[in-house]
């Protein structure tokens, strides 16, 4: 894994579930001019599985369990999306 420690939502991100289908709207409060990001489907599942106590491997396992696939089947997609969210400052990674 590229990082170590638990993944958590950035304290600068306000998020809410926008409808019963499980979509989430994220707003980066540190960058108000940035449009909200809407997460749906697998992206929303990944967001929900980041709970502040799971590291990358545990998030991969939780997502796999949630969508009914093996960790090997979802690892690349989960790692890629987590990396994207970390790069955007929407997630943080640090010691548990």
C-alpha positions in Angstrom: 0.0 0.0 0.0 1.2 3.5 -0.8 0.4 4.9 2.7 0.0 3.8 6.2 -2.5 4.5 8.9 -6.2 5.1 9.0 -8.1 6.9 6.3 -10.5 9.6 7.4 -12.6 12.3 5.8 -10.9 15.7 5.7 -12.2 18.1 8.4 -12.5 20.7 5.6 -15.1 18.6 3.8 -18.8 18.9 4.4 -20.7 15.9 3.2 -24.3 14.8 3.1 -26.3 12.0 1.6 -28.4 13.6 -1.1 -31.0 11.0 -1.8 -32.1 7.5 -0.8 -30.0 5.9 -3.5 -26.9 6.5 -1.4 -25.4 9.4 -3.4 -23.2 11.8 -1.4 -22.5 15.5 -2.0 -19.0 16.7 -0.9 -18.1 20.4 -0.5 -14.5 21.4 0.2 -15.0 24.2 2.6 -11.3 25.2 2.2 -12.0 25.9 -1.5 -15.5 27.4 -1.8 -15.1 28.1 -5.5 -14.7 24.4 -6.2 -18.0 22.8 -7.3 -19.5 20.1 -5.0 -18.5 16.6 -6.0 -21.3 14.1 -6.2 -20.4 10.5 -5.4 -22.6 7.7 -6.5 -22.4 3.9 -6.8 -19.0 2.4 -6.0 -17.6 5.9 -5.2 -20.2 6.4 -2.6 -19.5 3.0 -1.1 -15.8 3.8 -0.8 -16.6 7.1 0.9 -18.9 5.3 3.4 -16.2 2.7 4.1 -13.7 5.4 5.1 -14.6 5.7 8.8 -11.4 7.0 10.4 -10.4 3.6 11.8 -9.7 1.6 8.6 -6.5 1.7 6.7 -6.4 1.1 3.0 -6.4 -2.7 3.2 -9.4 -2.6 5.5 -11.3 -0.1 3.3 -10.6 -2.5 0.3 -12.0 -5.4 2.3 -15.1 -3.4 3.5 -15.9 -2.3 -0.1 -15.4 -5.8 -1.4 -17.8 -7.1 1.2 -20.3 -4.4 0.5 -20.5 -5.0 -3.2 -20.1 -8.8 -3.1 -16.8 -9.1 -4.8 -13.3 -10.3 -3.6 -10.8 -7.8 -2.4 -8.6 -8.6 -5.4 -11.5 -7.7 -7.7 -11.9 -4.2 -6.2 -8.4 -3.3 -5.0 -7.2 -1.4 -8.0 -10.4 0.7 -8.3 -10.5 1.4 -4.5 -6.8 2.3 -4.3 -7.1 4.6 -7.4 -10.2 6.4 -6.0 -8.7 6.7 -2.5 -5.6 8.2 -4.1 -7.6 10.6 -6.1 -9.5 11.8 -3.0 -6.3 12.1 -1.0 -4.8 14.2 -3.8 -7.8 16.5 -3.8 -7.5 16.9 0.0 -10.9 15.3 0.6 -9.4 12.4 2.6 -6.5 12.2 5.0 -4.3 9.3 5.9 -2.4 9.1 9.1 -1.7 7.1 12.2 -4.7 5.3 13.7 
